[in-house]
Amino acid sequence: MAEHIIRTGKDGELENLTAADIDEMVRAAVEKGRIVVYFHGGLVPEAAGTTTAKRLGAEFTDVGAYPVFFVWRSGWLEIIRNNLFEIAKEDLFERLLRRVVSWAVGKARAPEGGRGTALPTEGEVRDQLAQRRRIEAPETGEEPFADESTAHTAELSKADEEAFVRDIQIDTELNKALAGAFAARDKPMNQEGSRGVPDVPPKPTRMDDDVLDEIGEGVADGGARGGLSIIALARKAFQVLNAVVARFRDGTDAGVYPTVVDELLRVFYVGDVGGALWNAMKKETEDTFKAGGDRGGRLFLDALAKHLPDDGSVKISLVGHSTGAVFIDNLLRDVARRRRENETPLPETTKFQVVLLAPAATTTHFAETLALAEPMVERLRIFTMDDTSERADRVAGAVYPRSLLYLVSGALERDAKEKSALVPLIGLSRYLSAKEDDDLKRVLASPLKKSALLQETRTYLIVKDRVVLSPTGDDALPGFRAKALSHGAFDNEKLVIESVTGMIKEW
């Protein structure tokens, strides 16, 4: 199967083949008359991508297709998981978490229609968070405040902000944790005039350097420097609480505890938890189609343009798992660009069948791709988990008790302005349902409907047969069956593979 693998490295450059090799591969594929191009997920190691290619290669060959696999260097899932576990062990993270969780629960419990706060006791917060077993056994721990409703969350007021900042300022343990973090980084901390902050031993933190620098310099909301570090920390923590409450109110939360973790990671730890890695991986799937050098994606499309007949008789299926969906988006965009600019275009008759498995593409990127390339997509089907299963797929045990797609959407993604923000993914079924429950109604009434192009995405995807939610019932028709119950299972679950290969064979 090695001759069917296009392996790329930095900037999408070829690592195992030459341009002549790809040309010969594509010539043979076109001669076969049925091609499957598979893009693995961006968080699997290169070796695992190669293993997947060998296993699926046999499946695709058995239904009369010529398989081509794009394999690129990634493998960051274990790094992200391990970083989440390490962050959860920090005293500084834990103390911040306690304060924000307490206030988030308090606003969620406020009397309906009111603006008050019903803070839980410190004992309740402590006992709930202890269920995670964050130090000794987070993989088997339980989610804190798992049954807490957020449907009637009260707004935050200026008085709430002042009280929240005061709570942090007088939290002796939080002050100690912050001082320990600065001691470990050998960074200055402005604590002149603050009370109860002893000289403490170093306590390393994974908090982003630039964030810690701002706190150390006492940077205020308006950018002025020179304030107390603990006040600067409190103001940033209030940004977290404000974002959490906003998500509760517009229906985009993932539950109390996971949402607080999302927003703490975004404000304080996004660099370490994997935000930069995630965006670098996505960029690789774009760079491979650019001009210059031996870029695998560009050379593959050049060869298709050269060898495809004009009659549209060659069937091409694009199958992508997780970040592979972003790869497919970028391929379709480049095909559209080639036609628009008349630069080595594929024949006008070329159509694609697209199959996405637990796709990690944002609704924005997907909708923008459709606007450019929808006429060339003859059939599209998404296989992903229903929301109950998505929420039960824990990427980091009780430390982060939601799926990888929830983590990416809630903490790692960026908006159109390249600012860290909550961004819906097309693999999250909560945004795709044709039936609008109360949460979805609130989402569609929020700014996300426009900024994330939710309406455009939903209009396309809620058409019959375009989305299959796993696990399906026993009466599901061939081509619409799936029993995958984790993000990583979609490329090897028996019924999913049978459905995909059936689609390839019948098209």
VOTI-153423 format. One record per residue (C-alpha): x, y, z; residue number from 1. Coordinates in nm, 3 decimals. Example, Ala and Ser with C-alpha at 12.3 -4.5 7.8 and 13.67 -1.06 7.14 Angstrom:
BEGIN
@u=1.230 v=-0.450 w=0.780 i=1
@u=1.367 v=-0.106 w=0.714 i=2
This chain:
BEGIN
@u=0.000 v=0.000 w=0.000 i=1
@u=0.303 v=0.231 w=0.025 i=2
@u=0.266 v=0.328 w=-0.339 i=3
@u=-0.082 v=0.465 w=-0.260 i=4
@u=0.035 v=0.701 w=0.017 i=5
@u=0.123 v=1.067 w=-0.032 i=6
@u=0.321 v=1.162 w=0.278 i=7
@u=0.378 v=1.531 w=0.344 i=8
@u=0.574 v=1.727 w=0.602 i=9
@u=0.620 v=2.094 w=0.681 i=10
@u=0.421 v=2.328 w=0.454 i=11
@u=0.267 v=2.028 w=0.279 i=12
@u=0.595 v=1.935 w=0.106 i=13
@u=0.636 v=1.579 w=-0.022 i=14
@u=0.843 v=1.344 w=0.190 i=15
@u=0.818 v=1.004 w=0.026 i=16
@u=0.741 v=1.062 w=-0.343 i=17
@u=0.837 v=1.278 w=-0.638 i=18
@u=0.611 v=1.469 w=-0.876 i=19
@u=0.665 v=1.189 w=-1.129 i=20
@u=0.553 v=0.930 w=-0.871 i=21
@u=0.231 v=1.118 w=-0.806 i=22
@u=0.166 v=1.159 w=-1.177 i=23
@u=0.200 v=0.782 w=-1.223 i=24
@u=-0.021 v=0.713 w=-0.919 i=25
@u=-0.298 v=0.935 w=-1.053 i=26
@u=-0.268 v=0.791 w=-1.404 i=27
@u=-0.325 v=0.442 w=-1.261 i=28
@u=-0.612 v=0.565 w=-1.043 i=29
@u=-0.789 v=0.731 w=-1.336 i=30
@u=-0.744 v=0.417 w=-1.542 i=31
@u=-0.923 v=0.225 w=-1.264 i=32
@u=-1.223 v=0.457 w=-1.307 i=33
@u=-1.309 v=0.483 w=-0.937 i=34
@u=-1.088 v=0.676 w=-0.692 i=35
@u=-1.106 v=0.717 w=-0.315 i=36
@u=-0.891 v=0.989 w=-0.160 i=37
@u=-0.867 v=0.951 w=0.218 i=38
@u=-0.750 v=1.217 w=0.466 i=39
@u=-0.682 v=1.100 w=0.821 i=40
@u=-0.746 v=1.306 w=1.134 i=41
@u=-0.495 v=1.571 w=1.230 i=42
@u=-0.432 v=1.446 w=1.583 i=43
@u=-0.311 v=1.096 w=1.499 i=44
@u=0.060 v=1.009 w=1.475 i=45
@u=0.208 v=0.957 w=1.130 i=46
@u=0.259 v=0.587 w=1.202 i=47
@u=-0.108 v=0.549 w=1.295 i=48
@u=-0.205 v=0.728 w=0.973 i=49
@u=0.001 v=0.477 w=0.776 i=50
@u=-0.159 v=0.185 w=0.961 i=51
@u=-0.504 v=0.325 w=0.885 i=52
@u=-0.409 v=0.356 w=0.517 i=53
@u=-0.310 v=-0.010 w=0.501 i=54
@u=-0.629 v=-0.127 w=0.671 i=55
@u=-0.870 v=0.092 w=0.474 i=56
@u=-0.679 v=0.037 w=0.151 i=57
@u=-0.797 v=-0.323 w=0.145 i=58
@u=-1.158 v=-0.214 w=0.212 i=59
@u=-1.157 v=0.039 w=-0.070 i=60
@u=-0.987 v=-0.197 w=-0.313 i=61
@u=-1.249 v=-0.463 w=-0.243 i=62
@u=-1.525 v=-0.234 w=-0.377 i=63
@u=-1.335 v=-0.165 w=-0.699 i=64
@u=-1.173 v=0.167 w=-0.607 i=65
@u=-0.813 v=0.287 w=-0.633 i=66
@u=-0.722 v=0.428 w=-0.290 i=67
@u=-0.500 v=0.731 w=-0.237 i=68
@u=-0.407 v=0.835 w=0.117 i=69
@u=-0.274 v=1.168 w=0.236 i=70
@u=-0.064 v=1.114 w=0.548 i=71
@u=0.091 v=1.412 w=0.724 i=72
@u=0.284 v=1.470 w=1.043 i=73
@u=0.055 v=1.545 w=1.335 i=74
@u=0.000 v=1.326 w=1.642 i=75
@u=-0.076 v=1.599 w=1.895 i=76
@u=-0.369 v=1.430 w=2.075 i=77
@u=-0.158 v=1.276 w=2.350 i=78
@u=0.024 v=1.606 w=2.400 i=79
@u=-0.308 v=1.788 w=2.441 i=80
@u=-0.445 v=1.522 w=2.677 i=81
@u=-0.132 v=1.519 w=2.891 i=82
@u=-0.126 v=1.899 w=2.910 i=83
@u=-0.488 v=1.901 w=3.026 i=84
@u=-0.406 v=1.654 w=3.303 i=85
@u=-0.102 v=1.860 w=3.409 i=86
@u=-0.292 v=2.190 w=3.408 i=87
@u=-0.561 v=2.035 w=3.627 i=88
@u=-0.299 v=1.951 w=3.891 i=89
@u=-0.191 v=2.313 w=3.932 i=90
@u=-0.287 v=2.496 w=4.251 i=91
@u=-0.331 v=2.818 w=4.052 i=92
@u=-0.570 v=2.659 w=3.801 i=93
@u=-0.762 v=2.484 w=4.078 i=94
@u=-0.812 v=2.800 w=4.282 i=95
@u=-0.926 v=2.996 w=3.976 i=96
@u=-1.156 v=2.710 w=3.882 i=97
@u=-1.318 v=2.710 w=4.226 i=98
@u=-1.395 v=3.080 w=4.214 i=99
@u=-1.535 v=3.080 w=3.861 i=100
@u=-1.735 v=2.758 w=3.909 i=101
@u=-1.886 v=2.895 w=4.231 i=102
@u=-2.007 v=3.213 w=4.062 i=103
@u=-2.119 v=3.033 w=3.746 i=104
@u=-2.335 v=2.796 w=3.950 i=105
@u=-2.462 v=3.091 w=4.152 i=106
@u=-2.581 v=3.275 w=3.841 i=107
@u=-2.736 v=2.956 w=3.701 i=108
@u=-2.930 v=2.909 w=4.027 i=109
@u=-3.047 v=3.269 w=4.056 i=110
@u=-3.427 v=3.309 w=4.075 i=111
@u=-3.583 v=3.295 w=3.729 i=112
@u=-3.609 v=3.641 w=3.579 i=113
@u=-3.393 v=3.788 w=3.853 i=114
@u=-3.046 v=3.941 w=3.855 i=115
@u=-2.930 v=3.789 w=4.180 i=116
@u=-2.675 v=3.524 w=4.266 i=117
@u=-2.732 v=3.205 w=4.467 i=118
@u=-2.373 v=3.104 w=4.539 i=119
@u=-2.319 v=2.745 w=4.649 i=120
@u=-2.132 v=2.689 w=4.973 i=121
@u=-1.757 v=2.645 w=4.958 i=122
@u=-1.809 v=2.294 w=5.090 i=123
@u=-2.040 v=2.204 w=4.801 i=124
@u=-1.795 v=2.340 w=4.544 i=125
@u=-1.506 v=2.156 w=4.710 i=126
@u=-1.697 v=1.827 w=4.723 i=127
@u=-1.820 v=1.854 w=4.363 i=128
@u=-1.473 v=1.929 w=4.226 i=129
@u=-1.325 v=1.647 w=4.435 i=130
@u=-1.531 v=1.401 w=4.229 i=131
@u=-1.285 v=1.451 w=3.942 i=132
@u=-1.008 v=1.277 w=4.139 i=133
@u=-0.782 v=1.514 w=3.944 i=134
@u=-0.458 v=1.400 w=4.107 i=135
@u=-0.499 v=1.029 w=4.174 i=136
@u=-0.735 v=0.898 w=3.902 i=137
@u=-0.886 v=1.160 w=3.667 i=138
@u=-0.967 v=0.898 w=3.402 i=139
@u=-1.224 v=0.741 w=3.633 i=140
@u=-1.345 v=1.056 w=3.810 i=141
@u=-1.689 v=1.210 w=3.773 i=142
@u=-1.799 v=1.540 w=3.624 i=143
@u=-1.875 v=1.813 w=3.881 i=144
@u=-2.218 v=1.975 w=3.874 i=145
@u=-2.316 v=1.737 w=3.594 i=146
@u=-2.692 v=1.783 w=3.648 i=147
@u=-2.688 v=2.160 w=3.701 i=148
@u=-2.929 v=2.341 w=3.468 i=149
@u=-2.812 v=2.655 w=3.291 i=150
@u=-3.141 v=2.730 w=3.115 i=151
@u=-3.239 v=3.027 w=3.332 i=152
@u=-2.904 v=3.184 w=3.411 i=153
@u=-2.918 v=3.541 w=3.541 i=154
@u=-2.714 v=3.824 w=3.391 i=155
@u=-2.401 v=3.957 w=3.554 i=156
@u=-2.411 v=4.306 w=3.700 i=157
@u=-2.147 v=4.563 w=3.786 i=158
@u=-2.203 v=4.478 w=4.153 i=159
@u=-2.132 v=4.112 w=4.067 i=160
@u=-1.805 v=4.209 w=3.906 i=161
@u=-1.695 v=4.408 w=4.208 i=162
@u=-1.789 v=4.127 w=4.445 i=163
@u=-1.616 v=3.866 w=4.230 i=164
@u=-1.293 v=4.069 w=4.214 i=165
@u=-1.307 v=4.120 w=4.589 i=166
@u=-1.351 v=3.745 w=4.646 i=167
@u=-1.033 v=3.675 w=4.451 i=168
@u=-0.840 v=3.957 w=4.613 i=169
@u=-0.900 v=3.818 w=4.964 i=170
@u=-0.853 v=3.451 w=4.866 i=171
@u=-0.530 v=3.374 w=5.054 i=172
@u=-0.473 v=3.039 w=4.883 i=173
@u=-0.517 v=3.193 w=4.539 i=174
@u=-0.273 v=3.470 w=4.630 i=175
@u=-0.020 v=3.205 w=4.738 i=176
@u=-0.067 v=3.007 w=4.418 i=177
@u=-0.013 v=3.319 w=4.206 i=178
@u=0.299 v=3.418 w=4.401 i=179
@u=0.434 v=3.063 w=4.359 i=180
@u=0.381 v=3.078 w=3.984 i=181
@u=0.579 v=3.401 w=3.961 i=182
@u=0.855 v=3.260 w=4.178 i=183
@u=0.883 v=2.956 w=3.950 i=184
@u=0.918 v=3.175 w=3.641 i=185
@u=1.149 v=3.420 w=3.821 i=186
@u=0.917 v=3.700 w=3.710 i=187
@u=0.829 v=4.016 w=3.906 i=188
@u=0.489 v=4.041 w=4.067 i=189
@u=0.334 v=4.369 w=4.176 i=190
@u=0.200 v=4.299 w=4.523 i=191
@u=0.289 v=4.626 w=4.697 i=192
@u=0.015 v=4.718 w=4.938 i=193
@u=-0.165 v=4.382 w=4.912 i=194
@u=-0.227 v=4.189 w=5.229 i=195
@u=-0.168 v=3.827 w=5.320 i=196
@u=0.068 v=3.733 w=5.037 i=197
@u=0.361 v=3.556 w=5.198 i=198
@u=0.692 v=3.463 w=5.046 i=199
@u=0.615 v=3.121 w=4.895 i=200
@u=0.819 v=2.848 w=4.728 i=201
@u=0.810 v=2.820 w=4.347 i=202
@u=0.503 v=2.644 w=4.201 i=203
@u=0.537 v=2.600 w=3.824 i=204
@u=0.242 v=2.688 w=3.601 i=205
@u=0.160 v=2.620 w=3.237 i=206
@u=-0.016 v=2.955 w=3.209 i=207
@u=0.078 v=3.140 w=2.889 i=208
@u=0.387 v=3.360 w=2.932 i=209
@u=0.227 v=3.673 w=2.789 i=210
@u=-0.073 v=3.635 w=3.019 i=211
@u=0.152 v=3.595 w=3.323 i=212
@u=0.352 v=3.900 w=3.213 i=213
@u=0.036 v=4.112 w=3.197 i=214
@u=-0.069 v=3.994 w=3.542 i=215
@u=0.278 v=4.064 w=3.678 i=216
@u=0.269 v=4.417 w=3.542 i=217
@u=-0.080 v=4.472 w=3.680 i=218
@u=-0.230 v=4.545 w=3.338 i=219
@u=-0.585 v=4.677 w=3.367 i=220
@u=-0.869 v=4.631 w=3.116 i=221
@u=-0.779 v=4.954 w=2.938 i=222
@u=-0.411 v=4.861 w=2.908 i=223
@u=-0.279 v=5.076 w=3.191 i=224
@u=0.001 v=4.917 w=3.392 i=225
@u=0.107 v=4.937 w=3.753 i=226
@u=-0.192 v=4.786 w=3.934 i=227
@u=-0.177 v=4.498 w=4.180 i=228
@u=-0.113 v=4.163 w=4.016 i=229
@u=-0.394 v=3.993 w=4.208 i=230
@u=-0.639 v=4.257 w=4.078 i=231
@u=-0.517 v=4.203 w=3.722 i=232
@u=-0.570 v=3.828 w=3.770 i=233
@u=-0.918 v=3.891 w=3.909 i=234
@u=-1.015 v=4.107 w=3.611 i=235
@u=-0.904 v=3.836 w=3.370 i=236
@u=-1.091 v=3.576 w=3.572 i=237
@u=-1.403 v=3.791 w=3.545 i=238
@u=-1.361 v=3.782 w=3.166 i=239
@u=-1.384 v=3.405 w=3.202 i=240
@u=-1.697 v=3.425 w=3.417 i=241
@u=-1.856 v=3.673 w=3.177 i=242
@u=-1.793 v=3.439 w=2.883 i=243
@u=-1.928 v=3.140 w=3.076 i=244
@u=-2.250 v=3.320 w=3.172 i=245
@u=-2.293 v=3.444 w=2.813 i=246
@u=-2.267 v=3.085 w=2.687 i=247
@u=-2.517 v=2.966 w=2.948 i=248
@u=-2.760 v=3.231 w=2.833 i=249
@u=-2.724 v=3.177 w=2.456 i=250
@u=-2.734 v=2.796 w=2.472 i=251
@u=-2.376 v=2.730 w=2.356 i=252
@u=-2.247 v=2.589 w=2.685 i=253
@u=-2.126 v=2.232 w=2.728 i=254
@u=-2.249 v=2.203 w=3.086 i=255
@u=-2.131 v=2.403 w=3.387 i=256
@u=-1.792 v=2.249 w=3.455 i=257
@u=-1.672 v=2.189 w=3.093 i=258
@u=-1.771 v=2.542 w=2.994 i=259
@u=-1.575 v=2.695 w=3.280 i=260
@u=-1.273 v=2.485 w=3.182 i=261
@u=-1.311 v=2.594 w=2.816 i=262
@u=-1.303 v=2.961 w=2.906 i=263
@u=-1.024 v=2.930 w=3.165 i=264
@u=-0.812 v=2.755 w=2.904 i=265
@u=-0.893 v=3.018 w=2.642 i=266
@u=-0.800 v=3.316 w=2.860 i=267
@u=-0.507 v=3.174 w=3.058 i=268
@u=-0.371 v=2.856 w=2.895 i=269
@u=-0.466 v=2.836 w=2.526 i=270
@u=-0.103 v=2.826 w=2.408 i=271
@u=-0.010 v=2.533 w=2.627 i=272
@u=-0.329 v=2.333 w=2.586 i=273
@u=-0.284 v=2.325 w=2.209 i=274
@u=-0.444 v=2.625 w=2.038 i=275
@u=-0.133 v=2.704 w=1.834 i=276
@u=-0.081 v=2.337 w=1.749 i=277
@u=-0.438 v=2.302 w=1.630 i=278
@u=-0.415 v=2.602 w=1.401 i=279
@u=-0.075 v=2.490 w=1.270 i=280
@u=-0.224 v=2.153 w=1.175 i=281
@u=-0.507 v=2.316 w=0.986 i=282
@u=-0.262 v=2.543 w=0.808 i=283
@u=-0.069 v=2.239 w=0.683 i=284
@u=-0.385 v=2.123 w=0.502 i=285
@u=-0.403 v=2.460 w=0.327 i=286
@u=-0.033 v=2.503 w=0.251 i=287
@u=-0.013 v=2.173 w=0.064 i=288
@u=-0.215 v=2.327 w=-0.223 i=289
@u=-0.001 v=2.640 w=-0.259 i=290
@u=0.246 v=2.712 w=-0.537 i=291
@u=0.620 v=2.662 w=-0.494 i=292
@u=0.814 v=2.353 w=-0.400 i=293
@u=0.689 v=1.995 w=-0.423 i=294
@u=0.364 v=2.035 w=-0.236 i=295
@u=0.166 v=1.713 w=-0.226 i=296
@u=-0.184 v=1.853 w=-0.263 i=297
@u=-0.098 v=2.080 w=-0.553 i=298
@u=0.088 v=1.807 w=-0.742 i=299
@u=-0.202 v=1.567 w=-0.690 i=300
@u=-0.451 v=1.813 w=-0.840 i=301
@u=-0.209 v=1.892 w=-1.123 i=302
@u=-0.200 v=1.521 w=-1.208 i=303
@u=-0.579 v=1.490 w=-1.190 i=304
@u=-0.614 v=1.785 w=-1.428 i=305
@u=-0.374 v=1.614 w=-1.666 i=306
@u=-0.527 v=1.264 w=-1.664 i=307
@u=-0.901 v=1.299 w=-1.598 i=308
@u=-1.117 v=1.255 w=-1.909 i=309
@u=-1.363 v=1.525 w=-2.009 i=310
@u=-1.670 v=1.300 w=-1.989 i=311
@u=-1.694 v=1.286 w=-1.608 i=312
@u=-1.682 v=0.907 w=-1.610 i=313
@u=-1.422 v=0.877 w=-1.332 i=314
@u=-1.585 v=0.866 w=-0.989 i=315
@u=-1.389 v=1.043 w=-0.712 i=316
@u=-1.485 v=1.003 w=-0.347 i=317
@u=-1.321 v=1.225 w=-0.086 i=318
@u=-1.329 v=1.074 w=0.265 i=319
@u=-1.203 v=1.273 w=0.564 i=320
@u=-1.187 v=1.194 w=0.935 i=321
@u=-1.176 v=1.479 w=1.189 i=322
@u=-0.928 v=1.740 w=1.056 i=323
@u=-0.940 v=1.550 w=0.728 i=324
@u=-1.263 v=1.743 w=0.668 i=325
@u=-1.063 v=2.068 w=0.672 i=326
@u=-0.823 v=1.910 w=0.420 i=327
@u=-1.117 v=1.831 w=0.192 i=328
@u=-1.254 v=2.185 w=0.227 i=329
@u=-0.917 v=2.321 w=0.115 i=330
@u=-0.896 v=2.077 w=-0.178 i=331
@u=-1.240 v=2.183 w=-0.303 i=332
@u=-1.149 v=2.549 w=-0.262 i=333
@u=-0.838 v=2.501 w=-0.473 i=334
@u=-1.031 v=2.315 w=-0.743 i=335
@u=-1.273 v=2.609 w=-0.754 i=336
@u=-0.984 v=2.858 w=-0.764 i=337
@u=-0.822 v=2.674 w=-1.055 i=338
@u=-1.141 v=2.695 w=-1.255 i=339
@u=-1.195 v=3.058 w=-1.167 i=340
@u=-0.839 v=3.156 w=-1.260 i=341
@u=-0.805 v=2.902 w=-1.543 i=342
@u=-0.491 v=2.764 w=-1.379 i=343
@u=-0.451 v=2.391 w=-1.458 i=344
@u=-0.825 v=2.339 w=-1.402 i=345
@u=-0.991 v=2.001 w=-1.366 i=346
@u=-1.252 v=1.920 w=-1.635 i=347
@u=-1.582 v=2.100 w=-1.580 i=348
@u=-1.756 v=1.762 w=-1.564 i=349
@u=-1.558 v=1.655 w=-1.256 i=350
@u=-1.784 v=1.583 w=-0.960 i=351
@u=-1.702 v=1.461 w=-0.611 i=352
@u=-1.870 v=1.246 w=-0.352 i=353
@u=-1.774 v=1.373 w=-0.006 i=354
@u=-1.790 v=1.163 w=0.311 i=355
@u=-1.698 v=1.327 w=0.642 i=356
@u=-1.636 v=1.126 w=0.960 i=357
@u=-1.669 v=1.319 w=1.288 i=358
@u=-1.558 v=1.631 w=1.097 i=359
@u=-1.361 v=1.902 w=1.280 i=360
@u=-1.423 v=2.173 w=1.018 i=361
@u=-1.590 v=2.487 w=1.148 i=362
@u=-1.934 v=2.579 w=1.021 i=363
@u=-1.780 v=2.900 w=0.887 i=364
@u=-1.510 v=2.726 w=0.682 i=365
@u=-1.759 v=2.467 w=0.557 i=366
@u=-2.020 v=2.723 w=0.449 i=367
@u=-1.758 v=2.937 w=0.277 i=368
@u=-1.636 v=2.628 w=0.091 i=369
@u=-1.991 v=2.543 w=-0.019 i=370
@u=-2.034 v=2.895 w=-0.156 i=371
@u=-1.735 v=2.831 w=-0.382 i=372
@u=-1.763 v=2.462 w=-0.461 i=373
@u=-2.117 v=2.331 w=-0.405 i=374
@u=-2.185 v=2.266 w=-0.777 i=375
@u=-1.898 v=2.015 w=-0.791 i=376
@u=-2.020 v=1.817 w=-0.486 i=377
@u=-2.266 v=1.563 w=-0.621 i=378
@u=-2.329 v=1.391 w=-0.290 i=379
@u=-2.222 v=1.460 w=0.070 i=380
@u=-2.280 v=1.265 w=0.388 i=381
@u=-2.159 v=1.325 w=0.742 i=382
@u=-2.124 v=1.049 w=1.000 i=383
@u=-2.092 v=1.186 w=1.353 i=384
@u=-2.214 v=1.114 w=1.707 i=385
@u=-2.545 v=1.226 w=1.848 i=386
@u=-2.501 v=1.486 w=2.121 i=387
@u=-2.555 v=1.244 w=2.409 i=388
@u=-2.268 v=1.026 w=2.284 i=389
@u=-2.053 v=1.331 w=2.202 i=390
@u=-2.087 v=1.456 w=2.559 i=391
@u=-2.002 v=1.112 w=2.698 i=392
@u=-1.679 v=1.081 w=2.492 i=393
@u=-1.428 v=1.215 w=2.745 i=394
@u=-1.107 v=1.342 w=2.589 i=395
@u=-0.930 v=1.376 w=2.926 i=396
@u=-1.136 v=1.185 w=3.180 i=397
@u=-1.310 v=1.399 w=3.440 i=398
@u=-1.059 v=1.680 w=3.384 i=399
@u=-1.225 v=1.749 w=3.048 i=400
@u=-1.537 v=1.527 w=3.030 i=401
@u=-1.639 v=1.608 w=2.673 i=402
@u=-1.523 v=1.499 w=2.328 i=403
@u=-1.232 v=1.629 w=2.124 i=404
@u=-1.476 v=1.823 w=1.905 i=405
@u=-1.618 v=1.997 w=2.211 i=406
@u=-1.265 v=2.091 w=2.321 i=407
@u=-1.169 v=2.221 w=1.977 i=408
@u=-1.490 v=2.421 w=1.941 i=409
@u=-1.491 v=2.553 w=2.296 i=410
@u=-1.124 v=2.630 w=2.362 i=411
@u=-0.892 v=2.588 w=2.061 i=412
@u=-1.066 v=2.748 w=1.764 i=413
@u=-1.044 v=3.107 w=1.639 i=414
@u=-1.303 v=3.330 w=1.478 i=415
@u=-1.283 v=3.512 w=1.144 i=416
@u=-1.060 v=3.777 w=1.304 i=417
@u=-0.816 v=3.506 w=1.425 i=418
@u=-0.922 v=3.573 w=1.782 i=419
@u=-0.967 v=3.281 w=2.020 i=420
@u=-1.342 v=3.222 w=2.038 i=421
@u=-1.615 v=2.961 w=2.056 i=422
@u=-1.675 v=2.840 w=1.699 i=423
@u=-1.929 v=2.568 w=1.606 i=424
@u=-1.803 v=2.260 w=1.419 i=425
@u=-2.004 v=2.067 w=1.160 i=426
@u=-1.927 v=1.747 w=1.350 i=427
@u=-2.116 v=1.869 w=1.658 i=428
@u=-2.469 v=1.747 w=1.602 i=429
@u=-2.613 v=1.995 w=1.854 i=430
@u=-2.592 v=2.257 w=1.576 i=431
@u=-2.735 v=2.036 w=1.300 i=432
@u=-3.067 v=1.916 w=1.436 i=433
@u=-3.371 v=1.991 w=1.221 i=434
@u=-3.576 v=2.005 w=1.541 i=435
@u=-3.500 v=2.325 w=1.732 i=436
@u=-3.499 v=2.260 w=2.106 i=437
@u=-3.475 v=2.547 w=2.354 i=438
@u=-3.093 v=2.550 w=2.351 i=439
@u=-3.074 v=2.554 w=1.970 i=440
@u=-3.335 v=2.830 w=1.953 i=441
@u=-3.117 v=3.042 w=2.181 i=442
@u=-2.808 v=2.964 w=1.969 i=443
@u=-2.990 v=3.067 w=1.652 i=444
@u=-3.099 v=3.388 w=1.821 i=445
@u=-2.738 v=3.469 w=1.917 i=446
@u=-2.469 v=3.645 w=1.709 i=447
@u=-2.327 v=3.301 w=1.621 i=448
@u=-2.602 v=3.247 w=1.368 i=449
@u=-2.444 v=3.516 w=1.152 i=450
@u=-2.077 v=3.507 w=1.253 i=451
@u=-2.048 v=3.127 w=1.221 i=452
@u=-2.272 v=3.106 w=0.912 i=453
@u=-2.494 v=2.865 w=1.101 i=454
@u=-2.802 v=2.921 w=0.890 i=455
@u=-2.616 v=2.852 w=0.565 i=456
@u=-2.465 v=2.535 w=0.710 i=457
@u=-2.793 v=2.411 w=0.854 i=458
@u=-2.989 v=2.482 w=0.535 i=459
@u=-2.750 v=2.256 w=0.344 i=460
@u=-2.704 v=1.979 w=0.600 i=461
@u=-3.058 v=1.925 w=0.729 i=462
@u=-3.159 v=1.801 w=0.384 i=463
@u=-3.250 v=1.432 w=0.409 i=464
@u=-2.962 v=1.180 w=0.392 i=465
@u=-2.679 v=1.427 w=0.453 i=466
@u=-2.622 v=1.356 w=0.824 i=467
@u=-2.604 v=1.019 w=1.000 i=468
@u=-2.597 v=1.029 w=1.380 i=469
@u=-2.419 v=0.747 w=1.559 i=470
@u=-2.530 v=0.516 w=1.711 i=471
@u=-2.804 v=0.444 w=1.458 i=472
@u=-3.099 v=0.218 w=1.522 i=473
@u=-3.102 v=-0.144 w=1.414 i=474
@u=-3.346 v=-0.053 w=1.136 i=475
@u=-3.107 v=0.193 w=0.967 i=476
@u=-3.073 v=0.143 w=0.593 i=477
@u=-2.745 v=0.037 w=0.424 i=478
@u=-2.521 v=0.338 w=0.381 i=479
@u=-2.673 v=0.500 w=0.690 i=480
@u=-2.549 v=0.269 w=0.964 i=481
@u=-2.304 v=0.357 w=1.239 i=482
@u=-2.224 v=0.246 w=1.594 i=483
@u=-1.914 v=0.459 w=1.668 i=484
@u=-1.918 v=0.591 w=2.025 i=485
@u=-1.591 v=0.784 w=2.032 i=486
@u=-1.426 v=1.040 w=1.807 i=487
@u=-1.143 v=0.807 w=1.716 i=488
@u=-1.369 v=0.512 w=1.631 i=489
@u=-1.511 v=0.642 w=1.305 i=490
@u=-1.227 v=0.515 w=1.087 i=491
@u=-1.251 v=0.156 w=1.215 i=492
@u=-1.607 v=0.092 w=1.335 i=493
@u=-1.755 v=-0.192 w=1.132 i=494
@u=-2.088 v=-0.036 w=1.035 i=495
@u=-1.934 v=0.302 w=0.951 i=496
@u=-1.684 v=0.136 w=0.717 i=497
@u=-1.958 v=-0.075 w=0.560 i=498
@u=-2.164 v=0.240 w=0.502 i=499
@u=-1.872 v=0.429 w=0.348 i=500
@u=-1.761 v=0.144 w=0.122 i=501
@u=-2.123 v=0.091 w=0.018 i=502
@u=-2.149 v=0.455 w=-0.085 i=503
@u=-1.827 v=0.425 w=-0.286 i=504
@u=-1.944 v=0.110 w=-0.462 i=505
@u=-2.291 v=0.233 w=-0.555 i=506
@u=-2.191 v=0.579 w=-0.675 i=507
